[in-house]
Amino acid sequence: RDTLIALFLLLACAVPCSNAKTPLEFFVATNGNDNNPGTLSSPFATLERARDAIRTYKAAHGGSLPTGGATVNVRGGTYTIKDAAQQGLKTSPMLTLETGKDGGSAGAPVIYRAYEKESVTLSGGVQIPVSAFSPVGGKTGQYVADVSKFGLHSFGELHPGGLGTCASNKAEVTVNGQPMILARYPNIDTSTGLWKWMHISKVKSSTSFTFTDKVVNTWKNATDGWLHGYWKFDWADSYVKIASIDTSTSTITTEKDTPPVYGYEPKARFYGVNLLVELDAPGEYYIDRVNKKVYIIPMTGKLKDTDVVVVSQVQTLISIGKSSTEYTGVYSRPDYGSVPGHNEVPWYPPSHLFERQKAAEKLPTVTASSIGNIQLINFKLEHTTLTPLMAIGNNITISGVSARLAAADGMVVHGYNNTVTQSLVEYVGCVGVSFSGGDTQSLTRSGSYFSGNTVQYYARWKRTYQPGIGFSGVGLQVLHNHLYNAPHQAFTGSCNDCKFSYNNVTRMCYEVLDSGAWYAGRSWVHRGSEISYNLFQHIQMLEPTALGSRSVQGVYFDDQLSAHKCFNNTFYDVHRGILVGGGRRHQIHDNFFKKATLAISLDDRGETWQKQYCTPPNGKFFQELEAVHYKRPPWSTHYPNLPNIANEHPCLPVYNVIVNNTWCCDGLKKCKFFDQDPATVKKWMDTVKDNVQKC
């Protein structure tokens, strides 16, 4: 009988038995074993074993956790997935937390954290020993390794992408925690970090054009060569695959199934990439996908015994509320039609990019029953072929987490009452963080905060519409963050009643014209957001433009976006401070502009090429308003000026208030505050007054 009782207790306590008032606690360590009990002295080896221990406890206690919840303490070290090389890009995440199984509650959260002050790295890569590399004969500084000896066989493929899309699920190479550059020509300017380009000479067809740089002739036999360019406009980039090169006519023909965004244009800028023959600069790499070989030229020019070379293999490291196998990293691009009278350019509203991305990613609808009350504290997530962290749910806290060296986005955080704080995102291929929540139809606020974080060196692979923070929803708060060094935007998306305050935004838009560090547009639905107390500095186009003027701005209310508040911001060393592209009811006051060629610009594009979109009752803007029932509560009461918009000169930029701003040329030869005269301001029924020039 005693033996049976002991056996029963052993089975019942497959996890440590706990008083309902005593929180659960487990430990994971690199020297642990999943057959251990998960204690400090006998830890588990994997996060998923600790997760399963929590599941077992909940199953034995009616689905509940004790007061105080459960904590998984992860000891210091680097954690990898044992069979990542064999599974390749199909490898499951290191930790998957599912709705209905793995969440906590308000008084009993589930916490995964680095133990005390120990440094914990979760890596989705496979380290290749330095001893596996050998010098390539006749190639200065080049080294090659046959990585099939370590089980690597899957490297993903390059994809073209489209406007605002990130088609990236591919292996990359890092050395000593720094990203390498896929072999290319022309090389990046090492003194400035700016990219160099070639230019189309003559367009011959929809899939071919001529070139003048004879270096291109050496790519004739490349088997997987690509071109990356701004093919029609200097604000829209995409990749195209080389089909053939005719050296006798200096003609490149590209694959039909990788068409350029908007077609080819003479003078358009581009470069060649994924070309072994162009592996010639320190910091470059090339992966021979057929022969399973990795070629590198180390940043220092010579490979040292202490160097750490890693090839990424895992798509996602931590997935909360969503299986990583559902996430393709390839966003759909539906047809939004064209804008008549504007060169018949297909109209893909950038304000809707993140709504379209969410739909394409199949992000689940977040409800009260979705997974929640999860905390991730002090982890380093590195080396992924897609996105290191997917967090879909409610009351999720992400603190002190770094997401680095990802081929696609850094983080995707979606839901209600989520918080991301004191975290770092850097060296990612596309968007820094996709941050969303709330419901536009009902104007239900998300209650989510993104505060005190650093997002930098993103958009390494796809350059345009890959912001540091992509936002979507209602009531998001983005506060006290530092965003640094990107070719295009810091913030982009669509939002109602969101707040962007006390952020430091530095060195943006240096490669892409007609852009803004804070950007949203083409919607009357999305309104009521606040941009305040931010610093926008060094917002300048630095690379030579090929297909347009060098126009970039700190804040860009594009294409009739309306009813936002922009106040108490500082704009320093910017081409333009604020551009209001035909919008109405903006409140712009108490900003300081120093060293801005033009402080504030306002136009009436709704009266010209966008007139049909703002014309009632069937204009696209009115159709979108009807879809949210803007004449009924909560819309009619929350935005009381909106129901009568059809009767208030809908296509004019009316009722904007631009007051109490200060501007200073700071040595610029050409500098002014505003680009409209008093008669025009009166016609548009705007208020522009008490703006002073003072240094």
Wavefront OBJ file of the C-alpha trace (Angstrom):
o trace
v 0.000 0.000 0.000
v 2.793 2.453 0.898
v 4.442 1.688 -2.435
v 1.250 2.526 -4.332
v 0.837 5.786 -2.447
v 4.438 6.764 -3.201
v 3.934 5.954 -6.893
v 0.745 8.042 -6.985
v 2.502 11.020 -5.446
v 5.382 10.683 -7.903
v 3.013 10.769 -10.875
v 0.973 13.625 -9.440
v 4.132 15.631 -8.848
v 5.763 15.228 -12.259
v 6.465 18.881 -11.590
v 7.320 20.064 -8.093
v 4.258 19.947 -5.850
v 3.342 23.408 -4.698
v 1.094 25.061 -2.232
v -1.454 27.251 -4.043
v 0.246 30.283 -2.477
v 3.761 29.300 -3.554
v 4.812 30.282 -7.103
v 6.293 27.609 -9.323
v 9.963 27.928 -10.203
v 12.032 26.007 -12.731
v 15.587 26.309 -13.997
v 17.127 25.735 -17.424
v 20.873 25.566 -18.093
v 23.188 24.699 -20.958
v 24.534 21.788 -18.881
v 21.074 20.637 -17.852
v 19.114 17.540 -18.781
v 15.442 17.301 -19.637
v 15.178 14.246 -17.411
v 16.117 16.393 -14.412
v 13.470 17.868 -12.083
v 14.256 21.433 -13.231
v 15.701 22.729 -9.968
v 18.633 25.100 -9.504
v 20.974 22.192 -8.813
v 19.389 19.849 -11.407
v 18.108 22.079 -14.230
v 16.333 21.244 -17.454
v 18.195 21.594 -20.754
v 15.482 23.268 -22.844
v 12.850 25.961 -22.545
v 10.187 23.676 -23.956
v 10.805 21.120 -21.206
v 10.177 23.861 -18.655
v 7.053 24.886 -20.575
v 5.830 21.283 -20.498
v 6.411 21.130 -16.754
v 4.129 24.142 -16.342
v 1.541 22.483 -18.584
v 1.673 19.347 -16.441
v 1.078 21.367 -13.294
v -1.868 23.210 -14.833
v -3.404 19.942 -16.028
v -3.220 18.596 -12.494
v -4.711 21.762 -10.962
v -7.716 22.519 -13.107
v -5.804 24.655 -15.564
v -4.646 27.122 -12.919
v -1.304 28.264 -11.586
v -0.558 29.119 -7.966
v -0.633 32.697 -6.753
v 2.437 34.385 -8.203
v 2.388 32.160 -11.263
v 5.363 30.297 -12.680
v 8.899 31.454 -13.364
v 11.422 29.797 -15.642
v 14.948 30.946 -14.746
v 17.408 30.499 -17.593
v 21.058 30.288 -16.642
v 23.714 32.116 -18.623
v 25.080 30.824 -21.917
v 24.163 30.362 -25.570
v 21.282 28.040 -26.393
v 20.883 26.508 -29.841
v 18.499 23.990 -31.363
v 20.274 20.645 -31.496
v 19.050 19.527 -34.924
v 18.763 22.957 -36.568
v 21.304 22.017 -39.243
v 19.397 18.885 -40.199
v 15.952 20.528 -40.213
v 17.170 23.761 -41.761
v 14.620 26.498 -42.331
v 11.805 24.163 -41.250
v 13.124 24.049 -37.692
v 10.461 24.734 -35.060
v 10.944 27.639 -32.636
v 12.975 27.154 -29.486
v 9.868 28.054 -27.493
v 6.244 27.962 -28.666
v 3.541 29.179 -26.276
v -0.019 28.395 -27.318
v -3.409 29.821 -26.458
v -5.279 27.545 -24.068
v -2.123 25.866 -22.819
v 0.652 28.222 -21.845
v -0.729 31.523 -20.612
v -1.011 32.891 -17.112
v -3.487 35.174 -15.381
v -3.410 38.616 -13.773
v -2.208 37.326 -10.421
v -0.322 34.368 -11.772
v 1.815 35.274 -14.813
v 4.160 32.938 -16.644
v 7.646 34.425 -16.617
v 10.648 33.392 -18.701
v 13.730 35.301 -17.630
v 17.495 35.258 -17.553
v 18.558 34.200 -14.098
v 19.724 37.169 -12.042
v 22.282 39.125 -14.123
v 23.467 36.233 -16.278
v 23.668 36.744 -20.045
v 21.383 34.424 -22.032
v 21.492 34.115 -25.825
v 19.015 32.105 -27.877
v 20.589 31.476 -31.272
v 18.928 30.220 -34.416
v 22.254 29.680 -36.112
v 24.839 26.957 -36.545
v 28.419 27.859 -35.702
v 30.977 26.807 -38.281
v 34.419 26.127 -36.769
v 37.173 28.366 -38.039
v 39.161 25.214 -38.749
v 36.582 24.283 -41.401
v 37.563 27.290 -43.530
v 40.485 27.257 -45.922
v 41.892 30.057 -48.091
v 40.650 30.243 -51.668
v 43.586 30.047 -54.053
v 44.254 33.250 -55.942
v 41.590 35.199 -54.037
v 43.013 37.597 -51.471
v 41.290 37.290 -48.128
v 38.689 34.742 -49.295
v 37.914 31.649 -47.248
v 35.587 28.757 -48.030
v 33.997 26.013 -45.929
v 32.000 22.946 -46.948
v 29.149 23.335 -44.459
v 27.443 20.103 -45.506
v 29.925 18.425 -43.174
v 28.016 20.054 -40.332
v 24.622 19.002 -41.664
v 23.667 22.292 -43.323
v 21.664 21.787 -46.473
v 18.891 24.412 -46.406
v 19.624 28.094 -47.063
v 16.353 29.484 -48.382
v 16.017 31.444 -51.590
v 16.128 35.064 -52.656
v 12.750 36.562 -53.575
v 11.784 39.734 -55.448
v 9.355 41.373 -53.032
v 7.205 44.344 -53.980
v 6.379 47.796 -52.666
v 6.367 47.570 -48.899
v 6.851 43.807 -48.880
v 9.649 41.838 -47.284
v 10.089 38.560 -49.131
v 12.957 37.289 -47.042
v 13.413 33.829 -45.569
v 17.027 33.051 -46.163
v 20.177 32.060 -44.351
v 22.715 34.764 -43.589
v 26.270 34.738 -42.274
v 27.664 36.658 -39.300
v 31.150 36.958 -37.880
v 31.622 37.889 -34.236
v 28.031 39.035 -33.908
v 28.154 41.399 -36.894
v 26.162 40.875 -40.108
v 28.058 40.226 -43.302
v 27.091 41.709 -46.671
v 25.988 39.499 -49.549
v 28.579 39.820 -52.327
v 27.679 42.764 -54.557
v 28.825 45.368 -57.053
v 29.326 48.266 -56.670
v 30.539 47.845 -53.116
v 29.256 49.908 -50.215
v 31.268 53.057 -49.493
v 33.116 52.072 -46.321
v 33.889 55.685 -45.391
v 30.226 56.767 -45.264
v 28.242 53.528 -45.150
v 26.246 54.725 -48.161
v 25.443 52.436 -51.066
v 26.847 52.849 -54.560
v 24.914 52.182 -57.751
v 24.967 51.697 -61.485
v 22.292 53.123 -63.778
v 20.064 51.868 -66.567
v 21.174 53.244 -69.900
v 18.220 52.355 -72.141
v 15.069 50.333 -71.528
v 14.556 47.753 -74.277
v 11.500 45.897 -72.978
v 9.597 45.088 -69.804
v 12.314 42.553 -68.951
v 15.495 44.026 -70.444
v 17.681 47.112 -70.451
v 21.199 48.147 -71.415
v 24.105 49.025 -69.148
v 27.401 50.875 -69.512
v 29.543 49.385 -66.736
v 31.610 46.600 -68.340
v 31.980 44.828 -64.994
v 28.503 43.437 -65.628
v 29.905 41.310 -68.443
v 31.710 39.167 -65.869
v 28.314 38.041 -64.486
v 27.386 36.220 -67.673
v 27.826 32.764 -66.178
v 26.414 33.493 -62.729
v 23.749 30.922 -61.849
v 21.793 32.848 -59.212
v 22.581 36.499 -59.769
v 20.123 39.221 -58.797
v 19.736 42.966 -59.207
v 18.379 45.292 -56.548
v 17.195 48.680 -57.673
v 14.878 51.668 -57.564
v 13.519 50.896 -60.997
v 10.866 53.555 -61.631
v 10.785 55.875 -58.632
v 13.390 56.660 -56.018
v 10.952 55.594 -53.297
v 10.202 52.039 -54.467
v 12.808 49.256 -54.509
v 12.641 45.578 -55.438
v 14.829 42.649 -56.475
v 14.857 41.072 -59.943
v 16.651 37.915 -61.012
v 19.117 37.911 -63.884
v 18.016 35.627 -66.723
v 20.841 36.374 -69.161
v 23.489 38.917 -70.100
v 24.313 39.703 -73.728
v 27.865 41.057 -73.658
v 27.778 42.026 -77.340
v 24.895 44.471 -76.829
v 25.445 45.246 -73.126
v 21.939 44.023 -72.346
v 20.596 42.478 -69.150
v 17.439 40.377 -69.400
v 15.597 39.566 -66.172
v 13.243 36.738 -65.291
v 9.576 37.363 -66.145
v 8.412 36.060 -62.778
v 10.496 38.638 -60.877
v 9.207 41.886 -62.416
v 10.439 45.229 -61.084
v 8.055 47.415 -59.099
v 6.397 49.745 -61.670
v 8.703 48.673 -64.533
v 12.102 49.913 -65.710
v 13.055 53.547 -66.281
v 16.179 55.036 -67.897
v 18.680 56.371 -65.340
v 17.235 54.136 -62.609
v 19.841 53.056 -60.031
v 20.686 49.427 -59.276
v 23.480 47.081 -58.238
v 24.263 43.394 -58.683
v 24.041 41.012 -55.723
v 24.502 37.339 -54.790
v 27.454 37.092 -57.157
v 30.477 34.987 -56.209
v 32.597 36.810 -58.750
v 31.977 40.031 -56.791
v 33.169 38.644 -53.465
v 36.021 41.118 -53.108
v 35.550 43.324 -50.036
v 36.034 42.739 -46.301
v 32.739 41.834 -44.659
v 31.195 40.138 -47.702
v 29.918 36.570 -48.015
v 28.404 34.213 -50.576
v 26.516 30.925 -50.126
v 26.850 28.301 -52.856
v 23.454 26.657 -52.395
v 24.193 23.831 -54.832
v 27.517 22.701 -53.403
v 26.702 23.682 -49.797
v 29.692 25.967 -49.422
v 30.049 29.272 -47.595
v 32.553 31.860 -48.814
v 33.593 34.810 -46.673
v 36.049 37.672 -46.494
v 36.329 38.543 -42.779
v 35.851 42.163 -41.726
v 39.497 42.307 -40.662
v 40.655 40.694 -43.903
v 42.009 37.625 -42.132
v 40.221 34.809 -40.311
v 41.447 34.355 -36.738
v 41.151 31.297 -34.488
v 38.988 33.285 -32.091
v 36.462 34.367 -34.746
v 32.901 33.071 -34.430
v 31.214 32.339 -37.772
v 27.491 31.564 -37.682
v 25.024 30.607 -40.429
v 21.374 31.286 -39.534
v 18.937 28.366 -39.905
v 15.886 28.889 -37.670
v 12.960 31.076 -38.757
v 11.647 32.094 -35.330
v 13.040 31.578 -31.835
v 10.063 32.421 -29.628
v 6.465 32.228 -30.832
v 3.656 33.311 -28.512
v 0.076 32.720 -29.587
v 0.984 31.681 -33.111
v 2.845 28.838 -34.756
v 5.903 29.973 -36.690
v 4.995 27.554 -39.471
v 2.044 29.815 -40.298
v 4.323 32.804 -40.810
v 5.796 32.916 -44.288
v 7.511 36.283 -44.151
v 6.144 37.021 -47.619
v 3.486 39.690 -47.598
v 0.702 39.810 -50.168
v 0.184 42.892 -52.286
v -3.446 43.315 -53.404
v -4.315 45.694 -56.197
v -5.591 49.037 -54.969
v -6.129 50.369 -58.457
v -4.437 53.372 -60.035
v -4.523 57.115 -59.689
v -5.808 58.634 -62.962
v -3.865 61.660 -64.065
v -0.836 60.683 -61.997
v 1.112 58.660 -64.548
v -1.285 55.738 -63.965
v 0.836 54.644 -61.026
v -0.708 51.679 -59.186
v -1.983 52.987 -55.887
v -0.738 50.947 -52.974
v -1.601 53.094 -49.951
v 1.370 52.989 -47.595
v -0.957 53.732 -44.685
v -2.451 50.275 -45.210
v 0.834 48.371 -45.485
v 0.744 46.935 -42.004
v -2.940 46.040 -42.203
v -2.134 44.091 -45.366
v 0.893 42.519 -43.750
v -1.159 41.358 -40.785
v -3.694 39.790 -43.140
v -0.974 38.073 -45.139
v 0.780 36.864 -41.989
v -2.551 35.384 -40.840
v -2.210 37.015 -37.447
v -5.079 35.612 -35.391
v -7.802 37.832 -34.023
v -6.917 38.631 -30.432
v -9.763 38.232 -27.941
v -10.092 38.049 -24.165
v -9.484 34.290 -24.390
v -6.216 34.661 -26.302
v -2.976 33.754 -24.599
v -1.842 36.357 -22.088
v 0.078 37.305 -18.986
v 3.417 36.179 -20.367
v 6.689 37.922 -19.509
v 9.990 37.645 -21.386
v 12.866 39.279 -19.546
v 16.511 39.807 -20.524
v 17.069 37.506 -23.507
v 19.265 37.957 -26.560
v 17.605 36.530 -29.690
v 19.926 36.151 -32.667
v 20.507 34.529 -36.062
v 17.091 33.891 -37.624
v 16.040 33.547 -41.243
v 12.784 35.358 -40.469
v 11.657 37.029 -37.233
v 13.141 36.113 -33.817
v 10.057 36.964 -31.754
v 6.354 36.641 -32.580
v 4.103 37.736 -29.703
v 0.352 37.614 -30.381
v -1.878 37.979 -27.331
v -2.765 40.128 -24.333
v -0.806 41.427 -21.359
v 2.516 40.302 -22.804
v 5.569 42.033 -21.339
v 8.856 42.074 -23.243
v 11.633 43.706 -21.253
v 15.368 43.839 -21.805
v 15.134 41.649 -24.894
v 17.430 42.163 -27.873
v 16.440 40.917 -31.323
v 19.411 41.002 -33.666
v 20.746 39.549 -36.873
v 17.394 38.618 -38.410
v 16.784 38.326 -42.131
v 13.243 39.740 -41.873
v 11.623 41.700 -38.990
v 12.947 42.062 -35.466
v 9.702 41.595 -33.538
v 5.991 41.263 -34.246
v 3.863 42.284 -31.242
v 0.083 42.278 -31.641
v -2.805 42.434 -29.186
v -4.017 44.320 -26.124
v -2.179 45.729 -23.095
v 1.204 44.565 -24.323
v 4.422 46.289 -23.280
v 7.842 46.359 -24.912
v 10.428 48.192 -22.846
v 14.210 48.599 -22.511
v 14.763 46.354 -25.530
v 17.048 46.495 -28.551
v 16.361 45.701 -32.201
v 19.233 45.991 -34.650
v 20.738 44.530 -37.807
v 17.474 43.168 -39.165
v 16.627 42.827 -42.831
v 13.264 44.543 -42.884
v 10.959 46.142 -40.281
v 12.387 46.740 -36.841
v 9.174 46.105 -34.908
v 5.622 45.569 -36.150
v 3.509 46.878 -33.268
v -0.266 46.694 -33.401
v -3.427 46.373 -31.365
v -6.901 47.726 -30.821
v -9.916 47.666 -33.079
v -10.565 50.406 -35.624
v -14.226 49.583 -36.223
v -15.197 50.002 -32.564
v -12.335 52.385 -31.697
v -11.355 50.032 -28.874
v -7.943 51.085 -27.579
v -5.096 48.609 -27.450
v -3.596 49.807 -24.187
v -0.171 48.759 -25.517
v 3.122 50.573 -24.892
v 6.432 50.581 -26.746
v 8.737 52.563 -24.476
v 12.417 53.111 -23.795
v 13.722 50.936 -26.639
v 16.442 51.300 -29.262
v 15.768 50.359 -32.889
v 18.658 50.824 -35.297
v 20.364 49.524 -38.427
v 17.238 47.924 -39.847
v 16.029 47.607 -43.469
v 19.335 45.944 -44.387
v 17.715 43.862 -47.137
v 14.498 45.573 -48.208
v 14.973 49.331 -48.119
v 11.603 51.074 -48.540
v 8.540 51.004 -46.272
v 10.429 48.928 -43.711
v 10.220 51.280 -40.721
v 11.811 51.006 -37.335
v 8.329 50.844 -35.839
v 5.430 49.825 -38.040
v 2.197 50.678 -36.255
v -1.434 49.720 -36.739
v -4.504 49.972 -34.534
v -5.961 52.256 -31.885
v -4.450 53.875 -28.812
v -0.866 52.660 -29.131
v 1.720 54.618 -27.143
v 5.255 54.878 -28.521
v 7.394 56.793 -26.046
v 11.034 57.560 -25.173
v 12.573 55.421 -27.916
v 15.756 55.951 -29.916
v 15.557 55.186 -33.632
v 18.770 55.473 -35.583
v 20.223 55.010 -39.043
v 17.849 53.737 -41.711
v 17.472 54.377 -45.446
v 13.783 55.223 -45.188
v 11.357 55.732 -42.312
v 11.398 55.576 -38.529
v 7.606 55.246 -38.124
v 5.035 54.120 -40.680
v 1.529 52.782 -40.452
v -2.093 53.589 -39.714
v -3.470 54.472 -36.328
v -6.259 56.194 -34.447
v -5.560 58.144 -31.260
v -1.993 56.910 -30.966
v 0.759 58.812 -29.225
v 4.361 59.228 -30.392
v 6.251 61.271 -27.836
v 9.775 61.903 -26.502
v 11.429 59.815 -29.222
v 14.881 60.553 -30.605
v 14.882 60.009 -34.373
v 18.295 60.363 -36.008
v 19.672 59.847 -39.528
v 16.653 58.720 -41.535
v 15.571 58.860 -45.179
v 19.145 59.077 -46.457
v 18.502 56.814 -49.456
v 14.823 57.287 -50.354
v 13.229 60.464 -51.663
v 9.641 61.648 -51.139
v 9.688 60.161 -47.659
v 9.294 61.094 -44.022
v 10.840 59.930 -40.766
v 7.278 59.779 -39.365
v 4.966 58.824 -42.199
v 1.291 57.996 -42.683
v -1.221 58.852 -45.353
v -4.047 58.246 -47.783
v -6.809 57.858 -45.246
v -9.522 59.833 -43.488
v -10.293 56.896 -41.219
v -6.988 57.046 -39.362
v -6.893 60.254 -37.315
v -6.472 61.713 -33.878
v -2.854 60.728 -33.256
v -0.307 62.894 -31.475
v 3.331 63.508 -32.431
v 4.874 65.530 -29.612
v 8.133 66.326 -27.824
v 10.235 64.331 -30.299
v 13.628 65.162 -31.742
v 13.962 64.686 -35.507
v 17.534 65.291 -36.621
v 19.659 64.660 -39.703
v 16.710 63.799 -41.929
v 18.393 64.304 -45.281
v 18.682 62.463 -48.573
v 22.431 61.730 -48.748
v 22.724 59.561 -51.852
v 22.504 61.005 -55.380
v 18.974 60.778 -56.749
v 18.286 59.452 -60.220
v 14.537 59.829 -60.717
v 13.323 62.776 -58.685
v 14.058 65.666 -56.337
v 15.712 65.281 -52.941
v 12.557 65.841 -50.892
v 12.406 64.256 -47.430
v 10.746 65.511 -44.263
v 10.663 64.928 -40.541
v 6.888 64.406 -40.377
v 4.920 63.537 -43.509
v 1.110 63.672 -43.481
v 0.734 62.269 -46.968
v -2.185 62.299 -49.401
v -4.912 63.998 -47.369
v -4.259 62.314 -44.042
v -6.109 64.537 -41.583
v -6.771 65.586 -37.988
v -3.453 64.853 -36.284
v -1.657 66.905 -33.637
v 2.019 67.776 -34.008
v 3.481 69.974 -31.288
v 6.574 70.740 -29.195
v 8.864 68.793 -31.523
v 12.383 69.838 -32.477
v 13.489 69.488 -36.096
v 17.222 69.903 -36.705
v 19.103 69.518 -39.984
v 16.092 68.416 -42.007
v 15.225 69.091 -45.619
v 11.631 69.853 -44.671
v 10.194 69.785 -41.198
v 6.527 68.936 -41.783
v 4.684 68.244 -45.031
v 0.889 68.379 -45.015
v -0.126 66.745 -48.289
v -3.648 68.092 -48.746
v -4.923 67.124 -45.293
v -7.288 69.049 -43.017
v -7.777 69.892 -39.341
v -4.163 69.311 -38.354
v -2.952 71.167 -35.272
v 0.697 72.140 -35.659
v 2.048 74.354 -32.910
v 5.014 75.156 -30.662
v 7.545 73.279 -32.775
v 11.135 74.431 -33.256
v 12.796 74.178 -36.671
v 16.546 74.712 -36.933
v 18.539 74.303 -40.129
v 15.474 73.303 -42.156
v 15.292 74.368 -45.783
v 11.521 74.606 -45.386
v 9.845 74.301 -42.004
v 6.247 73.562 -43.047
v 4.759 72.779 -46.447
v 1.037 72.620 -47.278
v -0.645 71.759 -50.581
v -4.091 71.099 -52.051
v -3.587 67.845 -53.961
v -7.212 66.958 -53.236
v -8.154 69.671 -55.718
v -5.919 68.213 -58.437
v -4.767 64.649 -59.028
v -6.503 63.171 -55.971
v -9.851 64.874 -56.431
v -11.846 61.742 -57.164
v -10.796 60.208 -53.859
v -12.180 63.019 -51.726
v -15.332 63.697 -53.778
v -18.569 62.517 -52.146
v -20.346 60.211 -52.117
v -18.305 57.556 -53.948
v -14.742 58.730 -53.500
v -12.471 56.112 -51.954
v -12.044 58.094 -48.748
v -15.815 58.224 -48.296
v -16.138 54.515 -49.000
v -13.629 53.814 -46.237
v -15.519 56.093 -43.834
v -18.802 54.380 -44.633
v -17.182 51.039 -43.819
v -16.652 52.166 -40.208
v -20.111 53.833 -39.978
v -18.624 57.253 -39.340
v -22.010 58.956 -38.922
v -22.937 56.724 -35.977
v -21.418 56.274 -32.524
v -18.726 55.680 -31.520
v -17.300 57.469 -34.557
v -19.734 60.368 -34.649
v -19.257 61.163 -30.971
v -15.515 60.540 -30.776
v -14.791 62.597 -33.904
v -17.659 65.160 -33.886
v -16.330 67.079 -36.913
v -16.259 63.991 -39.107
v -19.963 63.313 -39.917
v -20.292 66.642 -41.771
v -17.085 66.343 -43.779
v -18.891 66.016 -47.116
v -20.353 69.506 -46.632
v -17.117 71.193 -45.571
v -15.089 71.554 -48.788
v -13.889 67.930 -48.611
v -11.092 68.305 -51.169
v -9.579 71.477 -49.734
v -6.952 71.436 -46.939
v -9.221 73.379 -44.586
v -9.113 74.222 -40.871
v -5.434 73.518 -40.333
v -3.964 75.460 -37.410
v -0.257 76.388 -37.648
v 0.649 78.660 -34.763
v 3.395 79.562 -32.274
v 6.188 77.763 -34.107
v 9.798 78.996 -34.123
v 12.305 78.662 -36.937
v 15.999 79.348 -37.431
v 18.036 79.078 -40.644
v 21.286 78.446 -38.753
v 23.496 79.488 -41.652
v 21.452 78.007 -44.504
v 21.440 80.274 -47.559
v 17.941 79.224 -48.543
v 15.505 78.798 -45.682
v 11.889 79.747 -45.075
v 9.072 78.854 -42.740
v 6.018 78.305 -44.963
v 5.296 77.911 -48.669
v 1.812 79.453 -49.027
v 0.830 83.134 -49.182
v -1.799 84.780 -46.953
v -4.406 84.824 -49.728
v -4.159 81.072 -50.174
v -4.292 80.479 -46.433
v -7.484 82.565 -46.259
v -9.022 80.698 -49.197
v -8.332 77.379 -47.468
v -9.723 78.688 -44.155
v -6.543 77.754 -42.325
v -4.970 79.609 -39.409
v -1.297 80.523 -39.737
v -0.067 83.070 -37.206
v 2.406 83.909 -34.447
v 5.224 81.922 -36.021
v 8.559 83.643 -35.434
v 12.098 83.462 -36.727
v 14.457 83.202 -33.775
v 17.793 81.445 -33.249
l 1 2 3 4 5 6 7 8 9 10 11 12 13 14 15 16 17 18 19 20 21 22 23 24 25 26 27 28 29 30 31 32 33 34 35 36 37 38 39 40 41 42 43 44 45 46 47 48 49 50 51 52 53 54 55 56 57 58 59 60 61 62 63 64 65 66 67 68 69 70 71 72 73 74 75 76 77 78 79 80 81 82 83 84 85 86 87 88 89 90 91 92 93 94 95 96 97 98 99 100 101 102 103 104 105 106 107 108 109 110 111 112 113 114 115 116 117 118 119 120 121 122 123 124 125 126 127 128 129 130 131 132 133 134 135 136 137 138 139 140 141 142 143 144 145 146 147 148 149 150 151 152 153 154 155 156 157 158 159 160 161 162 163 164 165 166 167 168 169 170 171 172 173 174 175 176 177 178 179 180 181 182 183 184 185 186 187 188 189 190 191 192 193 194 195 196 197 198 199 200 201 202 203 204 205 206 207 208 209 210 211 212 213 214 215 216 217 218 219 220 221 222 223 224 225 226 227 228 229 230 231 232 233 234 235 236 237 238 239 240 241 242 243 244 245 246 247 248 249 250 251 252 253 254 255 256 257 258 259 260 261 262 263 264 265 266 267 268 269 270 271 272 273 274 275 276 277 278 279 280 281 282 283 284 285 286 287 288 289 290 291 292 293 294 295 296 297 298 299 300 301 302 303 304 305 306 307 308 309 310 311 312 313 314 315 316 317 318 319 320 321 322 323 324 325 326 327 328 329 330 331 332 333 334 335 336 337 338 339 340 341 342 343 344 345 346 347 348 349 350 351 352 353 354 355 356 357 358 359 360 361 362 363 364 365 366 367 368 369 370 371 372 373 374 375 376 377 378 379 380 381 382 383 384 385 386 387 388 389 390 391 392 393 394 395 396 397 398 399 400 401 402 403 404 405 406 407 408 409 410 411 412 413 414 415 416 417 418 419 420 421 422 423 424 425 426 427 428 429 430 431 432 433 434 435 436 437 438 439 440 441 442 443 444 445 446 447 448 449 450 451 452 453 454 455 456 457 458 459 460 461 462 463 464 465 466 467 468 469 470 471 472 473 474 475 476 477 478 479 480 481 482 483 484 485 486 487 488 489 490 491 492 493 494 495 496 497 498 499 500 501 502 503 504 505 506 507 508 509 510 511 512 513 514 515 516 517 518 519 520 521 522 523 524 525 526 527 528 529 530 531 532 533 534 535 536 537 538 539 540 541 542 543 544 545 546 547 548 549 550 551 552 553 554 555 556 557 558 559 560 561 562 563 564 565 566 567 568 569 570 571 572 573 574 575 576 577 578 579 580 581 582 583 584 585 586 587 588 589 590 591 592 593 594 595 596 597 598 599 600 601 602 603 604 605 606 607 608 609 610 611 612 613 614 615 616 617 618 619 620 621 622 623 624 625 626 627 628 629 630 631 632 633 634 635 636 637 638 639 640 641 642 643 644 645 646 647 648 649 650 651 652 653 654 655 656 657 658 659 660 661 662 663 664 665 666 667 668 669 670 671 672 673 674 675 676 677 678 679 680 681 682 683 684 685 686 687 688 689 690 691 692 693 694 695
